[in-house]
Amino acid sequence: MITMPLSEIRKSEFTMLKDWQHTLNMQIRLAMQMHDAQTQEELERQLAKVMEQMKHINC
């Protein structure tokens, strides 16, 4: 069994979250352009959760 150092796991998870953050930001922008407030609100809630996870990784 191959194990990764904790720092590498955290870096990988952080990178994945940054990618998800970027995707959500682009979706929010599209929802704003389409004047879809309901979708925008849901995406912003998801983004807040992602950002909270990122904050915990950086601690």
C-alpha positions in Angstrom: 0.0 0.0 0.0 1.4 3.4 -1.0 0.6 6.3 1.3 0.9 10.0 0.5 2.3 12.4 3.1 -0.4 14.5 4.8 1.0 17.7 3.2 0.5 16.2 -0.3 -3.1 15.1 0.5 -3.9 18.5 1.8 -2.4 20.1 -1.3 -4.4 17.8 -3.6 -7.6 18.5 -1.7 -6.9 22.3 -1.8 -6.3 22.1 -5.5 -9.6 20.3 -6.0 -11.4 22.8 -3.9 -9.8 25.7 -5.9 -11.0 24.1 -9.1 -14.5 23.7 -7.7 -14.4 27.4 -6.5 -13.5 28.5 -10.0 -16.3 26.4 -11.5 -18.9 27.8 -9.1 -17.7 31.3 -9.8 -18.2 30.8 -13.5 -21.7 29.3 -12.9 -22.6 32.2 -10.6 -21.6 34.6 -13.3 -23.7 32.8 -15.9 -26.7 32.8 -13.5 -26.3 36.5 -13.0 -26.2 37.0 -16.8 -29.4 34.9 -17.2 -31.0 36.8 -14.3 -31.6 33.5 -12.5 -31.6 34.6 -8.8 -32.6 31.2 -7.4 -29.8 29.4 -9.0 -27.4 32.2 -8.1 -28.3 31.9 -4.4 -27.9 28.1 -4.4 -24.5 28.4 -6.1 -23.4 31.1 -3.6 -24.3 28.8 -0.8 -22.2 26.0 -2.3 -19.4 28.5 -2.8 -19.5 29.5 0.8 -19.2 25.8 1.9 -16.2 25.3 -0.5 -14.5 28.4 0.9 -15.1 27.3 4.4 -13.4 23.9 3.6 -10.5 25.8 2.0 -10.1 27.9 5.2 -9.8 24.8 7.3 -7.2 23.3 5.1 -5.0 26.4 5.3 -5.1 26.4 9.2 
